[in-house]
């Protein structure tokens, strides 16, 4: 099995589409069937998994999806690229416990993981509706990945 698509609930389809396209994400589809159903699919560069949003696609509240992870090779470069594209992206952080970040902002320590251990450095941003994304630096995959 492969994770192929994640549904992201949004309020304004065109605003959201413009936001993700400005990040350099590829538009795979934009299909409307009648006045009440529209599906937009975009894919981050290099990702096998896409997001879908639209009208009539999700009953979840816009902005309610949190903790979506985008894996990057270099957390500082990825953060800089997003900022250059106009995204309000937080500073790079690592978790005080050294394992994985907690929900919200509790336990965040400024800067990358001190030893730059793979899976240990993060930055966060949100789309216009507040759906929350985490950049996570992965330089060496865990066994079996």
N, C-alpha and C positions, 0 to 999 in steps of 0.2 A: 504494500500500500504506500501511496505517496500523498502528502498534503498538497493539494493543487490550488485551492482557492480559499480565501478568508473573506467573509462578508463583513463590510464595515458600514455601520448605520450613519447616515448623513442627512442633513436638512436641505441643503442646496446642492443639487447634483452638479450643475455647471461650475459653481465656485470650487467644489471639491475636485472636480476633474482638472480645472486650471491649476490648482495647488499641486497635485501630484505630477502633472505634466511638467510643471516648472522645476520639479525635482529631477527631471530627466527620465521619468518612468515611461515605458512604452505603452501606447494605447492599443489594446488588443481588440476591443469591441465597444461600440456605443449603439445599442439597439433599443428602439422604442416600439412597443406594440400597444397602440391606442394611447389615450391620454393619461392613463393611470399606471403604466408599467414601462420602466426604462432600466436597462442594465448597462453599466459601464464597467469594463474590465481593464485594469492597468497592471503592469508588471515592473517591479524594480529591476534595474540593470543587473544582469547575471543571475537572477533568481529563477528557480523553477516554479515558484509559487506566486500567484497573482492575488490582487484584491478585487472584489466586486462591490459596487454600491449602485444606488439608483433610487427610483421611486417604485414602491410596491415590492421591494426586494427583501426588506427586513422589518420586523415589528419591534425591534430593539430601539431604544431611545437614541437619537443622534448624539454622538460623542461618548457613548457608554462602553465602547471597546477600549480596553487598556492592556498594556503589557505586550503589544506586538513587537517582536524583535527583528531587527535588521542586522545581520552579521557582517562585520567589516574587518579588513586586514589591519587597518591603521585607524584607531579611534580619533586621533587628533586631526588627521587629514580628512576623514569623513565628516567630522564636526565642522571643520572649516569650509568644506564644500557646501554643506547645507546652509551655513550662515551666509556664504557668498551668494546663494540662490534666494536669499531673503527669508529664510526660515528662522524663527525664534527658537534656537536650539540651546539647551542648557550647557553648562560647563561639564567637562569630563569629570567623572567621579568613580570611586570604587566603594565597596561596602566595608563598613567597620569590622564586620565579622570575617571578611575575606572569602566568602563562599559565593553568594549570589545576592543581588540587590533585593531589598525588601520592597513591599508595596509602598507607594507614596514616596516621601523623601527621608523617612527615618533611617538613620544609620549611614547616610551618604557622607563620604569623606572626599574633599576636593582633590582633584588630580587623578591620573591613572593609577592602577594597582602598582605599588612601589617596585615590584620585581617584574612588572609587565607580564605577569602570568596570563596565559590564554584564558579566556572566559571571565576575566576579572575587572575589565574597565568598561565604563558605560557612559552614555550621554542620552538625554531624552528630548523629545519634541512632541508637539501635538499638531493635528490637522486643524482646519478652521472650525470644526465642530467640537474639538476637544478629544478626539480619539487619540490615545496615547501610544507613542512609539518609543522604543529603546534601541539605541545603537549598542551593540556588544562587540568588543574586539575579540576575535578568535584567530590566533596565529598557528596553533597546533591543535588538531582535532583530538577528542577523546577516542580511545580505542573502539573500533566497530562503527565509526562514523564515516 
